[in-house]
Amino acid sequence: MEYVILAVVIAVVAVGAIAGLVVSGRRRQQLPPKSQAPVITAPGTPQEPQVGEEAAPPTQEPRRTIEEVELPEAEAVPETVEAIEAEQVPALEVPEPTAGRLVRLRSRLSRSQNTLGKGLLSLLSREHLDEDTWEEIEDTLLTADVGVAPTQELVERLRTRVKVLGTRTPDELRALLREELVELIGTDADRTVHSTKHEDGPAVVLVVGVNGVGKTTTTGKLARVLVADGRTVVLGAADTFRAAAADQLQTWGERVGARTVRGPEGGDPASVAFDAVKEGIAEGADTVLVDTAGRLHTKTGLMDELGKVKRVVEKHGPVDEVLLVLDATTGQNGLIQARVFAEVVDITGIVLTKLDGTAKGGIVVAVQRELGVPVKLIGLGEGADDLAPFEPGAFVDALIGD
């Protein structure tokens, strides 16, 4: 019995101890947490303002007086609107004089010189000029795009003169070949670009040609040629189908001080050309250059539109020049283009571009024979002043060398 009573007492004590532990644990959970330590901020870090007893006494910070503060220097500002505009306008370029320009650019014809000029001199210098040699001479001329009829004429004249000459020194052959080539190209044609102002208005020059021949660039270079010769120029950007054409032409004009008249993209080219001539009359300009859209000679509608441009411009007065731009590297295909353009507008002169990049200088002869109009300008490079007035003597001298 004593053991039972002892076990009961122990059980009661154990239950009481467990209950006490549970109650004390719950009380501890309900107590508020201890205050955390204050956060210390780095010097210079902004803090919340304090009030009452906690407020810190004000500190006196060092201050600089007005005299000690260095103010930035003011930049020089133009005083007038004219001064501002003068700063924005780029300096005008002075084109190279056109007189003797072809002589200065003769080295650009080195490829044609090696194929045509030096090739003919080498063949003519042979001791015996048999039929095979004359056939080689004929093949050389045909390869250089001289054309069939002009080639036959030149070979016959060379045959006759060589027989009469007898012995042939290098100097005599060079003089003989030069004379015959100059005669073949022709010296009687008027190769002047008619750009002189009339009594009732400026001279009007239309620039025509297919896409990709460098027509807009040629128009810009031609403006430089005219400015170099003392002309005042207005440009008409009538190529409204190519987005960059008007911008390109305007850039060329700004470089030499020529105004550019342009219309909306896709607008009526004839209207732009008409406005350009009207502007040229108002300004008293010497010449109006109109850059037309590049036409595919196989598109009848586009070619008819080119004829319309010419008719609309003629309401102001006559068109003085219609210059056809041809790529010299296209050879006989260029002649096909030339025929079709000549049927739509009256071509008065030819501009041969990229003549420095071809070994076929004989295209000058062929295209003149085909159209019956002279080559007036030739392009001999990518430079701004690489468009030169065509001079038969200088051209032949460049072909046959010194």
Phi, psi and omega per residue, in radians:
M1 nan -0.680 3.134
E2 -1.063 -0.637 3.141
Y3 -1.181 -0.614 3.131
V4 -1.145 -0.802 -3.136
I5 -1.082 -0.711 -3.131
L6 -1.119 -0.679 -3.136
A7 -1.177 -0.668 3.130
V8 -1.115 -0.763 -3.117
V9 -1.088 -0.738 -3.122
I10 -1.124 -0.686 3.135
A11 -1.131 -0.728 3.126
V12 -1.091 -0.739 -3.121
V13 -1.136 -0.702 -3.134
A14 -1.138 -0.729 3.119
V15 -1.113 -0.700 3.131
G16 -1.135 -0.677 -3.130
A17 -1.171 -0.709 3.139
I18 -1.135 -0.722 3.128
A19 -1.103 -0.674 3.134
G20 -1.137 -0.687 3.127
L21 -1.130 -0.696 3.140
V22 -1.132 -0.764 -3.123
V23 -1.128 -0.739 -3.128
S24 -1.160 -0.583 3.113
G25 -1.147 -0.732 3.121
R26 -1.119 -0.690 3.132
R27 -1.108 -0.694 3.138
R28 -1.107 -0.653 3.122
Q29 -1.156 -0.528 -3.083
Q30 -1.466 -0.225 3.141
L31 -1.204 2.501 3.113
P32 -1.151 2.568 3.141
P33 -1.166 2.668 3.106
K34 -1.219 2.563 -3.139
S35 -1.129 2.365 3.129
Q36 -1.356 2.751 3.132
A37 -1.179 2.535 -3.137
P38 -1.127 2.521 3.102
V39 -1.402 2.235 -3.127
I40 -1.696 2.082 -3.135
T41 -1.613 2.719 3.137
A42 -1.216 2.724 3.121
P43 -1.024 2.387 3.101
G44 1.582 -0.181 3.135
T45 -1.357 2.279 -3.113
P46 -1.141 2.418 3.130
Q47 -2.099 2.857 3.088
E48 -1.229 2.474 -3.137
P49 -1.206 2.538 3.125
Q50 -1.910 2.695 -3.135
V51 -2.243 2.934 3.076
G52 1.172 -2.466 -3.103
E53 -1.171 -0.436 -3.090
E54 -1.379 -0.224 -3.097
A55 -1.156 2.355 3.129
A56 -1.417 2.586 3.109
P57 -1.141 2.519 -3.142
P58 -1.097 2.493 3.121
T59 -1.867 2.509 -3.130
Q60 -1.610 1.958 3.140
E61 -1.602 2.543 3.115
P62 -1.188 2.401 -3.136
R63 -2.191 2.567 3.110
R64 -1.696 2.488 3.109
T65 -1.385 2.940 -3.131
I66 -1.062 -0.629 -3.107
E67 -1.146 -0.501 -3.082
E68 -1.441 -0.319 -3.108
V69 -1.410 2.208 3.132
E70 -1.600 2.044 3.129
L71 -1.481 2.497 3.100
P72 -1.173 2.560 3.130
E73 -1.231 2.391 3.141
A74 -1.299 2.376 3.106
E75 -1.293 2.616 3.121
A76 -1.205 2.171 -3.108
V77 -1.976 2.301 3.098
P78 -1.000 2.425 -3.045
E79 -1.427 -0.398 -3.049
T80 -2.250 2.833 3.074
V81 -1.123 -0.628 3.121
E82 -1.061 -0.665 3.138
A83 -1.159 -0.660 3.111
I84 -1.137 -0.794 -3.136
E85 -1.122 -0.630 -3.141
A86 -1.118 -0.592 3.127
E87 -1.243 -0.524 -3.078
Q88 -1.438 -0.448 -3.095
V89 -1.404 2.139 3.131
P90 -1.198 2.670 3.132
A91 -1.147 2.419 -3.122
L92 -1.287 2.491 3.093
E93 -1.516 2.656 3.105
V94 -1.900 1.845 -3.111
P95 -1.109 2.682 3.087
E96 -1.173 2.550 3.105
P97 -1.069 2.568 -3.093
T98 -1.466 -0.372 -3.137
A99 -1.098 2.154 3.127
G100 1.272 0.226 -3.097
R101 -1.127 -0.669 -3.137
L102 -1.105 -0.613 3.109
V103 -1.126 -0.695 -3.136
R104 -1.210 -0.446 -3.081
L105 -1.771 0.241 -3.025
R106 -1.086 -0.484 3.140
S107 -1.131 -0.371 3.138
R108 -1.203 -0.253 -3.118
L109 -1.683 0.373 -3.042
S110 -1.090 -0.608 -3.125
R111 -1.179 -0.787 3.094
S112 -1.145 -0.577 3.137
Q113 -1.096 -0.773 -3.103
N114 -1.179 -0.638 -3.075
T115 -1.436 -0.833 -3.023
L116 -1.610 -1.083 -3.032
G117 -1.130 -1.048 -3.088
K118 -1.205 -0.522 3.095
G119 -1.116 -0.762 3.122
L120 -1.170 -0.742 3.138
L121 -1.067 -0.688 -3.137
S122 -1.133 -0.722 3.141
L123 -1.202 -0.744 -3.120
L124 -1.207 -0.326 -3.112
S125 -1.459 -0.097 3.124
R126 -1.108 2.597 -3.080
E127 -1.137 -0.700 -3.136
H128 -2.098 2.104 3.129
L129 -1.716 1.507 3.139
D130 -1.545 -3.068 -3.087
E131 -1.107 -0.625 3.124
D132 -1.093 -0.692 3.128
T133 -1.141 -0.733 3.130
W134 -1.151 -0.574 3.058
E135 -1.163 -0.668 3.080
E136 -1.105 -0.712 3.102
I137 -1.078 -0.749 3.126
E138 -1.116 -0.760 3.121
D139 -1.087 -0.665 3.117
T140 -1.082 -0.741 3.137
L141 -1.184 -0.714 3.121
L142 -1.167 -0.682 3.111
T143 -1.108 -0.542 3.132
A144 -1.467 0.191 3.063
D145 1.161 0.501 3.092
V146 -1.189 -0.550 -3.106
G147 1.819 2.698 -3.030
V148 -1.172 -0.939 -3.079
A149 -1.102 -0.834 3.108
P150 -1.081 -0.595 3.133
T151 -1.128 -0.799 3.135
Q152 -1.085 -0.707 3.110
E153 -1.097 -0.789 -3.096
L154 -1.153 -0.742 -3.131
V155 -1.095 -0.732 3.128
E156 -1.105 -0.738 3.132
R157 -1.171 -0.664 3.124
L158 -1.157 -0.714 3.107
R159 -1.003 -0.847 -3.097
T160 -1.105 -0.802 -3.056
R161 -1.248 -0.580 3.110
V162 -1.169 -0.682 3.095
K163 -1.097 -0.742 -3.137
V164 -1.191 -0.652 -3.067
L165 -1.193 -0.643 -3.117
G166 1.343 -2.033 3.115
T167 -1.135 2.539 -3.035
R168 -2.267 1.868 3.012
T169 -1.472 2.796 3.127
P170 -0.989 -0.706 -3.132
D171 -1.164 -0.675 3.128
E172 -1.172 -0.681 3.120
L173 -1.153 -0.726 3.140
R174 -1.102 -0.767 3.133
A175 -1.127 -0.701 3.124
L176 -1.108 -0.837 -3.119
L177 -1.143 -0.682 3.123
R178 -1.081 -0.804 -3.113
E179 -1.066 -0.745 -3.099
E180 -1.240 -0.660 3.129
L181 -1.207 -0.700 3.095
V182 -1.101 -0.714 3.100
E183 -1.108 -0.664 -3.135
L184 -1.164 -0.711 3.129
I185 -1.253 -0.694 3.117
G186 1.739 2.389 3.139
T187 -2.068 -0.078 -3.067
D188 -1.533 -0.311 -3.060
A189 -1.220 2.597 3.077
D190 -1.448 1.911 -3.091
R191 -1.791 0.252 3.109
T192 -1.352 2.362 3.003
V193 -1.420 1.966 -3.049
H194 -1.297 1.760 -3.047
S195 -2.288 0.309 -3.123
T196 -1.478 2.387 -3.109
K197 -1.113 2.469 3.066
H198 -1.558 3.057 3.068
E199 -1.166 -0.577 -3.072
D200 -1.827 0.141 3.108
G201 2.818 -3.137 -3.099
P202 -1.345 2.804 2.974
A203 -1.257 2.486 -3.101
V204 -2.013 2.233 3.137
V205 -2.142 2.086 3.041
L206 -1.646 2.350 3.096
V207 -1.969 2.064 -3.047
V208 -2.171 2.868 3.111
G209 2.736 2.970 -3.131
V210 -1.423 3.008 3.116
N211 -1.149 2.482 2.990
G212 1.526 0.065 -3.128
V213 -1.596 -0.030 -3.113
G214 1.513 0.627 -3.017
K215 -1.238 -0.812 3.138
T216 -1.139 -0.737 3.086
T217 -1.076 -0.718 3.117
T218 -1.109 -0.683 3.098
T219 -1.074 -0.751 3.099
G220 -1.115 -0.725 3.113
K221 -1.182 -0.622 3.111
L222 -1.138 -0.618 3.057
A223 -1.041 -0.686 3.108
R224 -1.166 -0.676 3.099
V225 -1.054 -0.784 -3.110
L226 -1.202 -0.703 3.103
V227 -1.112 -0.676 3.110
A228 -1.107 -0.494 3.105
D229 -1.591 0.194 3.043
G230 1.563 0.251 3.136
R231 -1.582 2.622 2.938
T232 -1.732 2.377 -2.920
V233 -2.227 2.474 2.931
V234 -2.077 2.333 -3.125
L235 -1.808 2.400 3.071
G236 -1.973 2.017 -3.103
A237 -1.558 1.308 -3.090
A238 -1.498 0.053 3.014
D239 -1.499 1.459 -3.053
T240 -1.596 -0.029 -3.102
F241 -1.580 -0.376 3.125
R242 -1.842 2.089 -2.968
A243 -0.997 -0.715 -3.027
A244 -1.520 -0.098 -3.034
A245 -1.107 -0.811 -3.112
A246 -1.140 -0.722 3.112
D247 -1.098 -0.742 -3.141
Q248 -1.091 -0.780 -3.121
L249 -1.177 -0.671 3.133
Q250 -1.109 -0.662 3.095
T251 -1.094 -0.744 3.085
W252 -1.062 -0.748 -3.115
G253 -1.142 -0.746 -3.106
E254 -1.085 -0.509 -3.099
R255 -1.205 -0.409 -3.132
V256 -2.123 0.170 3.080
G257 1.405 0.465 3.127
A258 -1.762 2.293 3.120
R259 -1.296 2.503 3.111
T260 -2.032 2.200 3.078
V261 -1.730 2.200 -3.087
R262 -2.386 2.844 3.135
G263 -2.202 -3.065 3.137
P264 -1.189 2.656 3.115
E265 -1.082 2.279 -3.103
G266 1.409 0.134 -3.125
G267 -1.318 -3.075 -3.101
D268 -1.359 2.006 -3.129
P269 -1.062 -0.648 -3.126
A270 -1.112 -0.621 3.121
S271 -1.154 -0.728 3.122
V272 -1.122 -0.757 3.127
A273 -1.088 -0.728 3.116
F274 -1.073 -0.786 3.136
D275 -1.147 -0.608 3.140
A276 -1.123 -0.759 3.119
V277 -1.166 -0.677 3.097
K278 -1.062 -0.724 3.106
E279 -1.154 -0.693 3.115
G280 -1.094 -0.654 3.087
I281 -1.150 -0.765 -3.109
A282 -1.125 -0.639 -3.105
E283 -1.462 -0.238 -3.060
G284 1.261 0.558 -3.110
A285 -1.239 2.756 3.090
D286 -1.386 -0.695 -3.014
T287 -2.455 2.480 2.986
V288 -2.024 2.111 3.094
L289 -1.792 2.159 -3.122
V290 -1.961 2.042 3.097
D291 -1.593 1.961 -3.116
T292 -1.577 2.895 3.139
A293 -1.186 2.573 3.099
G294 -1.190 2.042 -3.053
R295 -1.770 2.413 2.949
L296 -1.468 2.148 -3.030
H297 -1.154 -0.180 3.111
T298 -1.548 -0.121 -3.108
K299 -1.709 1.830 -3.058
T300 -1.090 -0.738 -3.107
G301 -1.080 -0.729 -3.134
L302 -1.193 -0.657 3.117
M303 -1.171 -0.636 3.075
D304 -1.108 -0.647 3.127
E305 -1.144 -0.608 3.076
L306 -1.092 -0.709 3.061
G307 -1.086 -0.614 3.103
K308 -1.122 -0.728 3.115
V309 -0.988 -0.781 -3.127
K310 -1.131 -0.738 -3.129
R311 -1.143 -0.683 3.141
V312 -1.177 -0.733 3.130
V313 -1.094 -0.633 -3.101
E314 -1.192 -0.114 3.019
K315 -1.174 -0.454 3.057
H316 -1.444 -0.517 -3.057
G317 2.796 3.140 -3.084
P318 -1.210 2.639 3.004
V319 -1.527 2.128 -3.030
D320 -1.391 -0.632 -3.109
E321 -2.448 2.463 2.905
V322 -2.170 1.816 -3.066
L323 -1.702 2.165 3.099
L324 -1.660 2.114 3.128
V325 -1.607 2.175 3.130
L326 -2.163 2.484 3.053
D327 -1.465 2.049 -3.070
A328 -1.117 -0.379 -3.102
T329 -1.354 -0.225 -3.114
T330 -1.394 -0.246 3.061
G331 1.058 -2.241 -3.053
Q332 -1.138 -0.466 3.091
N333 -1.117 -0.556 3.076
G334 -1.123 -0.541 3.115
L335 -1.201 -0.620 3.084
I336 -1.114 -0.760 3.089
Q337 -1.046 -0.756 -3.081
A338 -1.064 -0.711 -3.138
R339 -1.046 -0.805 -3.074
V340 -1.178 -0.740 3.123
F341 -1.095 -0.672 -3.128
A342 -1.129 -0.450 3.101
E343 -1.321 -0.462 -3.078
V344 -1.563 -0.801 3.123
V345 -2.271 2.691 -3.133
D346 -1.392 1.749 3.134
I347 -1.210 2.290 3.126
T348 -1.922 -0.255 -3.120
G349 -2.873 2.821 -3.095
I350 -2.124 2.452 2.999
V351 -2.041 2.059 3.114
L352 -1.720 2.047 3.127
T353 -1.762 2.859 3.072
K354 1.038 0.530 -3.138
L355 -1.277 -0.301 3.109
D356 -1.360 -0.320 -3.074
G357 -1.768 0.261 -3.118
T358 -2.287 2.639 3.067
A359 -1.721 0.384 -3.033
K360 -2.101 1.061 -3.122
G361 -1.138 -0.243 -3.139
G362 -1.201 -0.157 3.108
I363 -1.044 -0.448 3.093
V364 -1.007 -0.782 -3.132
V365 -1.189 -0.815 -3.034
A366 -1.108 -0.764 -3.060
V367 -1.243 -0.579 3.077
Q368 -1.163 -0.707 3.112
R369 -1.149 -0.654 -3.076
E370 -1.186 -0.746 -3.051
L371 -1.716 -0.379 -3.069
G372 1.283 0.334 3.097
V373 -2.204 2.665 -3.029
P374 -1.445 2.698 2.901
V375 -1.326 2.166 -3.086
K376 -1.867 -0.480 -3.122
L377 -2.477 2.578 3.047
I378 -2.305 2.474 3.097
G379 -1.715 2.213 -3.032
L380 -2.172 0.565 3.114
G381 2.739 -3.119 -3.105
E382 -1.638 -0.129 -3.108
G383 -1.214 2.770 -3.086
A384 -1.103 -0.537 -3.104
D385 -1.938 0.581 -3.141
D386 -1.711 0.254 3.017
L387 -1.737 2.110 -3.008
A388 -2.134 2.461 2.976
P389 -1.043 2.415 -3.061
F390 -1.414 2.228 3.095
E391 -2.196 1.969 -3.061
P392 -0.946 -0.807 -3.107
G393 -1.083 -0.829 -3.141
A394 -1.131 -0.630 -3.138
F395 -1.139 -0.807 -3.141
V396 -1.162 -0.666 3.088
D397 -1.047 -0.663 3.107
A398 -1.203 -0.558 -3.127
L399 -1.258 -0.753 -3.040
I400 -1.619 -0.184 3.092
G401 1.320 -3.138 -3.120
D402 -1.429 nan nan
